[in-house]
Amino acid sequence: MRRFAVLGAFLATVGTALGQGTKADYDRANLFATLLPDGVYDLPEPPQWIDGGPRFWYRVRRERATDYIVVDPIKKSKAPAFDPVKLAAALGKAADEKVDATDLPITSLRLNDGAIRFRAFGWPWKYDPVQDKAILENSSPRAGKKLPPHPDSLAGPYAANPVSPDGKWEAYLDENFNVMLKNRDTDEPFTLTGDGSEKAFHEAEFYWSPDSSKLFFFQVIVGKSSKFHLVESSPEGRYLPRALKVEQPKPGDKINRRKPRLFSANAKAEVWIDLEPFANPYDLTNVRWDADSSRVTLLNNPRGHQSLRYESIDGETGEVKPLFVETSKSFVDYAHKLYLHPLDESDELIWMSERDGWNHLYLMDSKTGQVKNRITKGEWVVRRVDRVDEAARKIWFWAFGVRTGQDPYHLHYCRINLDGTGLVVLTEADGSHEVWVSPDRQYFVDQYSRIDFRPVVELRRMDDGKLVLPLETATTPELDKSFHGRLPERFVAKGRDGKTDIHGVIFRPSNFDPKKKYPVVEDIYSGPTEFHVPKRFSAYHQPLQPIVEVGVIGVMIDGMGTNWRNKAFHDVCWKNLGDAGFPDRIAWLKAAAAKYPEMDLTHVGIFGGSQGGRNAVRALIAHSDFYKVAVADCGNHDDRLYHQWYGELWMGYPVNPHYWFQSNITKAHHVQGKLLLSVGELDRNVDPANTHRLIDALTKAEIDFDMAVVPGKPHGAGEYPAGSRRRTDFFVRHLLGMEPRAK
């Protein structure tokens, strides 16, 4: 390809003996950023099943063309669906549109009777490969030379139905936020509630008992959430600044409180509920009536998130009983590990829990709340449930760490019986997997890769995961040529306790010379919601790789306190977000440098955005003996200024002094090293006051720092071109000790 020739000539000019941080290094980094993000070929798009399967087709981009492939699992065959050049010409002529054979606008491909039926430009078409002609399936008037909008694109809104199952009653809200009940036979209205108001309104989501005798709903007692103001300094089309107000609940705020209410429709009277268990809920969800209308159940998530209560409310008396309570001395991660699936026919439910220290599934008796049996177990974690087959009593789910000897963050697809027997890990290869299951659930397409292994796509059987047919293996010709086959390296070392494996990756520049010394730059995000180190293949890793290319070694590490290992690993973050896994990161880096002496640990930098921005500043507060340079974008430096759900889940409720101790703002006087702060003035996610108050604290402590307030930009302003360029320049100046882009 022409750009191969350009790149080859450029690399020949640059050679491998350049310095670091030079103009040539910047030029090469910019060229790679242009070439590589779209540089993966032979990787199919998700399969499109034909007439319900098992046959399917997929589109795949080659280096110089785009193919459409039809796969027949029964025949174990794959073949081109048609000649894309001929079809493009025929479709372009029939539609009076310009059609690119390498990027056909085709969806919903169907193959039968020797014809090819598909949708393009919003309309159904039929292509006859024998006559080489495309025609509209249904005649329709043309709007000039362009096709008119297809009616399928004009979808109407969906409205909830407040009518009782027997059709007798209809519930609705009046103008005073009260719940009204109307007899649909007589059209006679009745007032159920008389205490509605703007500050104590009722929700218009009604839960009828199956026998239509009872109505359950919520009244919302309005709280008072914090607000902050943004100033848009340079609004488009206006010379003067503009102020914007953003409502964002902060930790400790008096949030909206949902109050459960229960009424008898026949008596038109309230069944009084014991509200003590619902005194301070964060949320009440998963409302369900039993089939016999005897009770309503719901999930009670109290503030503080140290418990989840599955409550039962008696339909006649309003008595509340907890069927079971999930508790933790730290936190119950409802935001990522909540799963409740009722099995109505057998009076059971499937529940997700970390009660044994690993995230697993349990089969519960929905009447008593007792555990009937464990479904999954072992030193691995369930990531999420994909499907439950109640009749076959089987469950399909995703899991981390289920393949012994592989990276514990590799995602695998599994099946198990509800009684805990018959576990089958359907995906096998050493990598992180993604699957697409045929509608008849007989086959699945499996795509797997690693950060250091290009994607492979295969067709496999659903019953045992056995290979049916290899489909594609991704290629990266531009990456191979520009990086000489160099990929990031996975590296594992022990953490702070000397026992726990800490996983990370190492990035080296394309002109890497093992005889040189390279400063080290860490891309950090230690948020407790997920893990940070990429597990799937990518030809280009933004934002770290452009920095690496100018002459440093880059690393990404998942320390303790991040998610999706065991509970003890995760619990390190509890009321301790300032820790950020630094003891594990430093131990990992020292182990890596012992193996690779080209890593210069006397010159270590760090950068991140959002929680990563907070982490980067914390590095210079608590570990300035190790980290020397930090760039922090849009950091949530103090949880008292961040989202209520986030702070209260990981830092607890009520707001106590530990919030103060974990704040970068209150510790700002400890900052040592070179620091660059950036923030977008229109950040609606992380209140810019996080950065501005940190600036205020640093100024009062007479600590020098650099800063960039980016006009008009939202959260993540540091990733815009000007911000990323300035970040790279900052590391070149303060780690390499030279002026950026110097000759």
C-alpha positions in Angstrom: 0.0 0.0 0.0 1.1 3.6 -0.6 1.2 4.5 3.1 3.5 1.5 3.6 5.9 3.1 1.2 5.6 6.4 3.0 6.2 4.8 6.4 9.1 2.7 5.1 10.8 5.8 3.7 10.3 7.6 6.9 11.7 4.8 9.1 14.7 4.5 6.8 15.4 8.2 7.3 14.9 8.0 11.1 16.8 4.9 11.7 17.2 3.5 15.2 19.9 5.6 16.6 17.8 8.7 17.3 17.8 10.5 20.6 14.6 10.7 22.7 12.1 13.5 22.6 13.4 14.8 19.2 11.4 16.2 16.4 11.8 12.9 14.5 10.4 11.0 17.5 7.4 13.3 17.6 6.9 12.9 13.8 7.1 9.2 14.0 4.6 9.1 16.9 2.2 11.3 14.9 2.5 9.1 11.9 1.8 6.0 13.8 -1.2 7.7 15.4 -2.5 8.3 11.9 -1.8 4.8 10.5 -2.5 2.4 13.3 -5.9 3.1 15.0 -7.7 1.5 12.0 -5.0 -1.0 11.1 -6.5 -4.3 11.9 -7.7 -6.4 8.9 -9.4 -9.8 8.5 -11.4 -9.3 11.7 -15.1 -10.0 10.9 -17.9 -7.9 12.2 -20.5 -9.7 14.4 -22.3 -12.5 12.6 -25.8 -11.9 11.1 -27.9 -15.1 11.4 -29.9 -16.1 8.3 -33.6 -16.9 8.9 -33.0 -17.7 12.5 -29.8 -19.8 11.9 -27.8 -21.8 12.0 -26.4 -20.3 8.8 -25.0 -16.8 9.1 -23.0 -14.2 7.2 -20.4 -11.6 8.2 -18.6 -8.7 6.7 -14.8 -8.6 6.9 -12.4 -5.9 5.8 -9.4 -7.1 4.0 -6.3 -5.0 3.3 -7.5 -4.0 -0.1 -11.2 -5.1 -0.2 -14.3 -6.0 1.8 -15.7 -9.5 1.7 -19.1 -10.9 2.6 -18.9 -14.5 3.8 -21.7 -17.0 4.3 -21.1 -19.8 6.8 -23.0 -23.1 7.0 -22.3 -24.8 10.3 -23.9 -28.1 9.3 -21.9 -28.4 6.1 -18.8 -26.9 7.9 -18.3 -24.6 5.0 -17.8 -20.9 4.3 -17.8 -19.1 1.0 -18.3 -15.6 -0.5 -21.9 -14.5 -0.5 -21.6 -12.6 -3.7 -19.2 -10.5 -5.8 -19.2 -7.1 -4.0 -18.0 -5.2 -7.1 -20.9 -6.5 -9.2 -23.5 -5.9 -6.5 -22.2 -2.4 -5.8 -22.5 -1.5 -9.5 -26.0 -3.0 -9.7 -27.2 -1.3 -6.5 -25.7 2.0 -7.4 -27.5 2.0 -10.8 -30.9 1.0 -9.3 -30.8 3.4 -6.3 -29.1 6.2 -8.2 -26.6 6.4 -5.3 -22.8 6.2 -5.2 -22.0 2.8 -3.7 -18.4 1.8 -2.7 -17.7 -1.9 -3.2 -15.3 -1.9 -0.2 -18.0 -0.5 2.1 -21.4 -1.7 1.0 -24.4 -0.2 3.0 -25.9 -3.7 3.5 -27.8 -5.0 6.5 -30.2 -8.0 7.1 -28.7 -10.2 4.4 -30.9 -13.2 3.4 -30.0 -15.9 0.9 -32.6 -18.1 -0.7 -34.0 -19.2 -4.1 -30.7 -18.2 -5.7 -31.4 -14.5 -4.9 -29.8 -12.2 -2.4 -32.1 -10.1 -0.3 -30.8 -7.3 1.8 -31.6 -3.8 3.2 -29.8 -0.7 2.0 -30.6 3.0 2.4 -33.5 1.9 4.7 -35.2 -0.2 2.0 -35.5 -3.9 1.0 -33.7 -5.0 -2.1 -33.4 -8.1 -4.2 -30.2 -8.8 -6.2 -30.2 -11.5 -8.8 -26.5 -12.5 -9.4 -27.4 -14.3 -12.7 -29.0 -11.2 -14.3 -26.6 -9.0 -12.3 -29.5 -6.7 -11.4 -30.8 -5.1 -8.2 -34.5 -4.1 -7.7 -36.6 -2.8 -4.9 -38.6 -5.6 -3.2 -41.7 -3.3 -2.8 -42.4 -0.6 -5.3 -42.5 2.9 -3.8 -42.5 6.5 -5.1 -39.1 8.1 -5.3 -38.4 11.6 -3.8 -36.3 13.1 -6.6 -33.1 11.2 -7.1 -33.0 10.1 -3.4 -34.9 7.4 -1.6 -37.5 8.7 0.9 -37.3 7.8 4.6 -38.5 4.3 5.2 -41.5 4.0 7.6 -39.6 1.5 9.8 -37.5 4.4 11.0 -40.5 6.3 12.3 -41.1 4.5 15.7 -43.6 5.8 18.2 -43.2 6.1 22.0 -44.0 3.2 24.3 -46.5 3.9 27.0 -46.7 1.9 30.2 -50.2 0.4 31.0 -51.5 1.3 34.4 -54.6 -1.0 34.0 -55.2 -3.9 36.4 -54.7 -7.5 35.0 -58.5 -8.1 35.0 -59.1 -4.8 33.2 -61.4 -3.5 35.9 -59.2 -0.7 37.4 -57.0 2.0 36.0 -54.5 3.9 38.2 -53.3 7.4 37.3 -52.0 10.6 38.9 -54.0 13.8 39.3 -52.7 17.3 39.1 -51.8 17.3 42.8 -49.5 14.3 42.4 -52.0 12.0 44.1 -52.9 8.5 43.0 -56.4 8.1 41.6 -58.2 4.8 40.9 -61.0 4.6 38.2 -63.5 1.8 37.8 -63.3 1.2 34.1 -66.9 -0.2 34.0 -68.5 2.8 35.7 -65.9 5.4 34.9 -66.1 6.4 38.5 -62.9 7.9 40.0 -61.6 7.4 43.6 -58.8 9.2 45.4 -56.4 6.7 47.0 -53.8 9.2 48.4 -54.4 12.7 49.7 -50.8 13.7 50.7 -49.3 14.2 47.3 -47.3 17.4 46.6 -44.3 18.6 44.6 -42.1 17.6 47.5 -43.8 14.3 48.1 -45.1 13.1 44.8 -46.2 9.6 43.8 -44.6 7.7 40.9 -46.7 6.7 37.9 -45.3 3.2 37.9 -47.9 0.9 39.3 -47.5 -2.7 40.4 -50.8 -4.6 40.4 -51.2 -7.9 42.2 -52.0 -10.8 39.8 -55.6 -11.0 41.1 -56.1 -7.2 40.7 -57.0 -6.8 44.3 -54.0 -4.8 45.4 -51.9 -1.9 44.1 -48.3 -1.2 45.1 -46.4 2.0 44.2 -43.8 4.5 45.6 -44.1 7.9 47.0 -41.0 10.0 46.6 -40.0 12.4 49.4 -37.9 15.0 47.6 -34.4 15.6 49.1 -32.0 18.4 48.5 -29.1 17.7 46.1 -26.0 19.8 45.8 -25.5 22.0 42.8 -22.5 23.5 41.2 -21.9 26.1 38.5 -19.9 26.1 35.4 -18.7 29.1 33.5 -18.4 28.8 29.7 -15.8 31.4 29.0 -16.0 31.3 25.2 -19.4 30.2 24.0 -19.9 29.8 20.3 -21.7 32.8 18.8 -21.6 34.8 22.0 -18.9 37.2 23.3 -19.9 37.2 26.9 -19.4 34.2 29.2 -22.3 32.0 30.1 -23.1 30.4 33.5 -24.6 26.9 33.7 -26.0 25.1 36.8 -25.5 21.4 37.3 -27.3 19.3 39.9 -25.2 16.5 41.3 -25.9 14.7 44.6 -22.7 14.7 46.8 -21.9 12.3 49.6 -24.0 13.1 52.7 -26.7 14.9 50.7 -30.4 14.5 51.6 -31.3 12.5 48.5 -34.8 11.6 47.2 -36.3 8.8 49.4 -38.8 6.3 48.0 -41.5 5.3 50.4 -43.4 2.1 49.6 -47.2 2.2 49.7 -49.8 -0.6 49.4 -53.6 -0.2 48.8 -56.6 -2.6 48.5 -58.4 -1.7 45.3 -61.7 -3.2 46.4 -61.7 -1.5 49.8 -60.0 1.6 48.4 -58.0 1.7 51.6 -54.3 1.7 52.4 -52.6 -1.3 53.8 -50.1 0.2 56.3 -46.5 -0.9 55.8 -43.9 -1.0 58.5 -41.5 1.6 57.2 -38.7 1.0 59.7 -36.7 -1.2 57.3 -37.0 1.6 54.7 -35.9 4.4 56.9 -32.9 5.5 54.8 -32.9 3.7 51.4 -30.6 4.5 48.6 -32.9 2.7 46.3 -35.8 0.2 46.3 -35.9 -2.0 43.2 -36.9 -5.4 41.8 -40.6 -5.1 42.8 -42.6 -8.4 42.2 -45.8 -9.9 43.3 -46.1 -13.5 44.1 -48.3 -15.4 41.7 -51.0 -16.0 44.5 -51.0 -12.2 45.3 -50.1 -12.9 48.9 -47.1 -10.7 49.1 -44.9 -8.3 47.2 -41.1 -8.6 47.3 -38.4 -6.0 46.6 -34.7 -5.3 47.0 -33.8 -2.8 49.6 -30.4 -1.1 49.2 -29.8 1.1 52.3 -27.4 4.0 52.2 -23.9 3.0 53.3 -24.1 -0.1 51.0 -23.0 -2.5 53.7 -26.1 -4.6 53.1 -28.7 -5.6 50.5 -32.1 -6.7 51.9 -34.5 -8.8 50.0 -37.8 -7.8 51.7 -41.2 -9.4 51.7 -44.3 -7.3 52.3 -47.5 -9.1 53.3 -50.3 -8.1 50.9 -53.0 -8.2 53.7 -51.2 -6.9 56.8 -48.3 -4.9 55.4 -45.9 -6.8 57.6 -42.3 -6.6 56.4 -39.9 -9.5 56.7 -36.4 -9.8 55.3 -36.1 -13.0 53.2 -32.4 -12.7 53.3 -29.8 -10.0 53.9 -26.4 -9.7 52.1 -23.9 -8.0 54.4 -20.3 -6.9 54.3 -18.0 -5.3 56.8 -16.8 -3.1 53.9 -19.3 -2.7 51.0 -21.7 -4.7 48.9 -20.9 -3.9 45.3 -24.5 -3.4 44.1 -23.3 -1.3 41.2 -21.4 -4.1 39.5 -22.3 -7.4 41.2 -26.1 -7.3 41.6 -28.0 -10.1 40.0 -31.5 -11.4 41.1 -33.4 -13.7 38.8 -36.7 -15.1 40.0 -37.8 -18.6 38.9 -41.5 -18.4 39.4 -42.4 -22.0 38.4 -40.2 -23.5 41.1 -40.4 -20.7 43.8 -36.7 -20.1 43.5 -34.4 -17.3 42.6 -30.8 -16.9 41.4 -28.7 -14.6 43.5 -25.2 -13.2 43.1 -23.0 -12.9 46.2 -19.4 -12.5 47.4 -20.2 -14.1 50.7 -17.3 -16.6 50.4 -14.8 -14.0 49.2 -15.4 -14.7 45.5 -18.3 -13.5 43.3 -20.6 -16.5 42.7 -24.2 -17.6 42.0 -26.5 -19.2 44.5 -29.9 -20.9 44.2 -32.3 -19.5 46.8 -35.7 -20.6 48.0 -37.8 -17.5 47.2 -40.4 -18.4 49.9 -38.0 -18.8 52.8 -34.9 -17.0 51.6 -32.7 -20.0 52.4 -29.9 -21.2 50.2 -30.9 -24.4 48.4 -27.4 -24.9 46.8 -24.5 -23.1 45.4 -24.5 -22.9 41.6 -20.9 -21.8 41.1 -17.8 -22.0 43.3 -14.1 -21.8 43.2 -11.3 -19.3 43.2 -12.6 -17.4 40.3 -15.5 -14.9 39.8 -18.7 -14.7 37.8 -18.7 -11.5 35.7 -22.3 -11.5 34.5 -25.1 -13.9 33.6 -26.0 -14.2 30.0 -29.0 -16.5 29.9 -31.1 -18.7 32.2 -33.1 -21.7 30.8 -35.7 -22.4 33.5 -37.0 -25.5 31.7 -33.6 -27.1 31.2 -32.4 -25.7 34.5 -29.2 -24.4 33.0 -27.4 -21.1 33.1 -24.9 -19.5 30.8 -22.6 -16.9 32.2 -19.3 -15.1 31.9 -16.4 -15.6 34.3 -13.0 -14.2 35.1 -10.1 -16.5 36.2 -12.0 -19.8 35.5 -9.2 -21.2 33.3 -6.3 -22.2 35.6 -2.9 -20.9 34.4 -4.4 -18.0 32.4 -4.5 -14.3 33.2 -7.3 -14.0 35.9 -8.8 -11.1 33.9 -9.4 -13.2 30.8 -13.1 -13.4 30.2 -14.6 -16.9 29.4 -18.1 -18.1 28.5 -19.5 -21.0 30.6 -22.5 -23.1 31.3 -23.6 -24.9 34.4 -26.7 -26.6 35.8 -28.7 -24.8 38.5 -27.9 -27.6 41.0 -24.2 -26.7 40.6 -23.2 -29.7 38.5 -22.0 -29.9 35.0 -19.8 -26.9 34.7 -18.5 -26.5 31.1 -16.1 -23.7 30.2 -17.1 -23.3 26.5 -14.2 -21.1 25.5 -10.8 -22.5 25.7 -8.0 -20.5 24.2 -5.6 -18.4 26.3 -7.1 -15.0 25.8 -10.2 -12.9 26.6 -13.3 -14.0 24.7 -16.4 -12.5 23.1 -19.1 -14.8 21.7 -22.2 -14.5 19.5 -24.7 -17.3 19.9 -26.9 -18.6 17.1 -30.7 -18.1 17.7 -31.2 -21.9 17.9 -28.3 -22.0 20.5 -26.6 -24.8 18.7 -23.5 -22.8 17.7 -21.5 -19.8 18.7 -18.9 -17.6 17.1 -15.9 -17.1 19.4 -13.5 -14.3 19.1 -10.5 -14.2 21.4 -7.3 -12.2 21.7 -4.7 -10.8 24.1 -2.9 -7.5 24.2 0.0 -9.5 22.8 -2.0 -11.8 20.5 -4.0 -10.9 17.4 -7.7 -11.9 17.3 -8.8 -15.3 16.2 -12.4 -16.0 15.2 -13.9 -19.6 15.2 -17.2 -21.3 15.0 -17.9 -23.7 17.9 -20.6 -26.0 19.3 -22.7 -24.8 22.2 -23.0 -28.2 23.9 -19.3 -28.8 24.5 -17.4 -25.8 23.0 -15.7 -28.0 20.4 -14.3 -26.4 17.2 -16.5 -26.6 14.1 -14.8 -24.3 11.7 -11.9 -21.7 11.8 -13.2 -18.5 10.4 -10.6 -15.7 10.5 -7.3 -14.7 12.0 -6.7 -10.9 12.2 -3.7 -9.4 10.5 -2.0 -6.1 11.2 0.4 -5.3 8.2 0.9 -1.7 9.1 1.6 -2.5 12.8 4.0 -5.2 11.8 5.9 -3.0 9.5 6.0 0.1 11.6 6.7 -1.6 14.9 8.7 -4.5 13.5 6.3 -6.9 15.1 6.8 -5.4 18.6 3.7 -5.7 20.8 3.2 -4.8 24.5 4.6 -7.3 26.9 2.5 -8.8 29.7 4.3 -8.9 33.0 3.4 -10.3 36.4 5.0 -9.7 39.8 4.1 -10.1 43.4 2.3 -7.2 45.2 2.8 -5.6 48.6 2.1 -8.9 50.5 4.7 -10.8 48.6 2.0 -13.4 47.6 -0.6 -11.8 45.3 0.0 -11.7 41.6 -0.2 -8.2 40.2 -0.7 -8.0 36.4 0.4 -5.3 34.1 1.9 -4.5 30.6 5.0 -2.9 29.3 5.1 -0.7 26.2 8.4 0.0 24.4 9.0 2.5 21.6 9.3 1.2 18.1 13.0 2.2 17.9 13.7 0.6 21.2 17.4 0.0 22.0 18.0 -2.4 24.9 21.4 -0.7 25.5 19.8 2.6 26.4 18.2 3.8 29.6 14.5 4.9 29.4 12.4 6.9 31.8 9.2 5.1 32.8 5.7 6.6 32.5 2.7 4.9 34.1 -0.8 5.3 32.8 -2.9 4.9 35.9 -6.6 4.5 36.7 -7.1 2.8 40.0 -10.9 3.3 40.2 -12.7 0.6 42.2 -15.3 0.1 39.5 -13.1 -2.0 37.1 -9.6 -3.0 36.2 -7.5 -0.8 33.9 -4.9 -3.0 32.0 -6.2 -3.8 28.5 -6.7 -7.6 27.9 -7.9 -7.6 24.3 -5.7 -6.8 21.3 -5.6 -3.4 19.8 -3.2 -2.1 17.1 -2.8 1.2 18.9 -3.1 2.1 22.5 -4.2 5.7 23.2 -3.2 7.7 25.2 0.0 5.9 26.4 1.5 4.8 23.1 2.2 8.3 21.6 4.1 9.2 24.8 6.1 6.0 24.7 7.0 6.7 21.1 8.9 9.9 21.9 11.3 7.9 24.1 10.1 6.4 27.3 8.9 3.0 28.5 5.2 2.9 29.3 3.4 0.7 31.8 -0.1 0.0 33.0 -0.7 -1.9 36.2 -3.7 -3.2 38.2 -3.0 -2.9 41.9 -5.1 -3.9 44.9 -8.3 -2.0 45.4 -9.5 -2.5 41.8 -12.4 -4.8 40.8 -12.9 -8.3 39.5 -10.4 -10.3 41.6 -11.5 -11.6 45.0 -13.2 -9.6 47.7 -10.1 -9.1 49.8 -8.3 -7.7 46.7 -11.1 -5.3 46.1 -11.6 -4.3 49.8 -8.3 -2.5 49.9 -10.1 0.5 48.4 -12.6 0.6 51.3 -12.4 4.1 52.8 -8.9 4.1 51.3 -9.1 5.5 47.8 -5.9 7.4 48.3 -4.0 4.1 48.5 -4.6 3.6 44.7 -2.6 0.3 44.9 0.7 2.2 45.0 2.5 -0.3 47.2 1.7 -3.0 44.6 2.6 -0.8 41.6 6.0 0.1 43.1 6.7 -3.5 43.9 5.7 -4.5 40.3 7.9 -1.7 38.8 10.9 -2.7 40.8 10.5 -6.3 39.8 10.2 -5.3 36.1 13.3 -3.1 36.3 15.2 -6.0 37.9 14.5 -8.0 34.8 14.8 -5.2 32.3 17.6 -2.8 33.4 16.8 -0.4 30.6 13.9 0.8 32.8 15.3 3.9 34.7 13.4 4.0 38.0 15.2 7.2 39.0 13.0 9.0 36.4 9.4 7.8 36.8 6.3 9.8 35.6 2.6 9.1 36.0 -0.6 10.4 34.4 -4.3 9.8 34.4 -7.7 11.3 34.1 -10.7 11.4 36.4 -9.9 8.9 39.1 -6.6 8.5 37.4 -6.0 12.2 37.7 -6.6 11.9 41.5 -4.1 9.0 41.5 -1.5 10.9 39.6 -1.5 13.7 42.2 -1.5 11.3 45.0 1.7 9.8 43.7 3.4 13.1 44.3 1.7 13.4 47.8 2.5 10.0 49.2 5.2 8.5 47.0 7.3 11.4 45.7 10.4 9.4 46.6 9.5 7.2 43.6 7.4 9.2 41.2 8.9 12.5 40.0 6.5 13.9 37.4 2.7 13.8 37.3 0.1 15.0 34.8 -3.5 14.9 36.2 -6.6 15.7 34.2 -10.1 16.3 35.6 -9.3 14.5 38.8 -11.9 13.8 41.5 -9.4 14.9 44.1 -11.9 14.9 47.0 -14.9 12.6 47.3 -16.8 15.2 49.2 -17.0 17.0 45.8 -17.8 14.0 43.7 -20.9 11.8 43.0 -22.9 10.7 46.0 -23.2 7.1 44.8 -19.5 6.7 44.2 -18.3 8.3 47.4 -20.8 6.5 49.6 -20.3 3.1 48.0 -16.5 3.1 48.3 -16.0 5.6 51.2 -19.0 4.8 53.3 -21.9 6.7 54.9 -22.2 9.0 56.8 -19.4 11.3 55.7 -16.7 10.9 58.4 -13.2 12.3 58.8 -11.7 9.5 56.6 -13.0 11.5 53.6 -10.7 14.3 54.8 -7.7 12.0 55.1 -8.2 10.5 51.6 -8.5 13.9 49.9 -5.7 15.3 47.7 -6.8 18.8 48.6 -6.2 18.5 52.3 -2.9 16.8 51.6 -1.8 19.2 48.9 1.0 20.7 51.0 2.8 17.3 50.7 3.2 17.5 46.9 6.8 17.2 45.7 7.8 17.0 42.1 6.7 18.4 38.8 2.9 18.6 38.4 0.7 19.6 35.5 -3.0 19.9 36.2 -5.7 20.2 33.5 -9.5 20.5 33.6 -12.3 21.3 31.1 -14.3 24.2 32.2 -17.6 22.4 31.2 -16.9 19.1 33.0 -20.3 17.9 34.2 -19.0 14.7 35.5 -16.2 15.7 37.9 -17.0 19.1 39.4 -14.1 21.4 38.2 -14.0 22.7 41.8 -12.0 19.5 42.5 -9.1 20.9 40.5 -9.7 24.5 41.4 -9.7 23.8 45.2 -6.5 21.8 44.7 -5.0 24.7 42.9 -6.0 27.0 45.8 -4.4 24.6 48.3 -1.2 24.3 46.3 -1.0 28.1 45.9 -1.5 28.6 49.6 1.3 26.1 50.3 3.6 28.0 47.9 4.1 24.9 45.8 4.8 25.4 42.1 2.8 23.6 39.4 1.6 24.0 35.8 -2.0 24.2 34.9 -4.3 24.3 31.8 -8.0 25.2 32.0 -9.5 24.2 28.6 -12.3 26.4 27.5 -15.5 24.8 26.3 -14.3 21.2 26.9 -16.1 18.6 29.0 -14.8 15.7 31.1 -11.6 14.3 29.7 -10.3 17.7 28.3 -6.8 16.5 28.7 -7.3 13.9 25.9 -8.1 16.6 23.3 -5.1 17.2 20.9 -3.8 20.3 22.7 -4.0 18.6 26.1 -2.3 15.3 25.0 0.4 17.3 23.2 1.1 19.3 26.3 1.2 16.2 28.5 3.8 14.6 26.2 5.8 17.8 26.2 5.7 17.9 30.0 7.2 14.4 30.3 9.9 15.2 27.7 11.0 18.3 29.6 11.0 16.8 33.0 11.9 13.2 32.5 14.1 13.4 29.4 15.5 16.8 30.3 15.2 18.4 26.9 13.0 20.8 25.0 10.3 18.9 23.0 10.8 18.5 19.3 14.4 19.7 19.5 16.6 18.8 16.5 
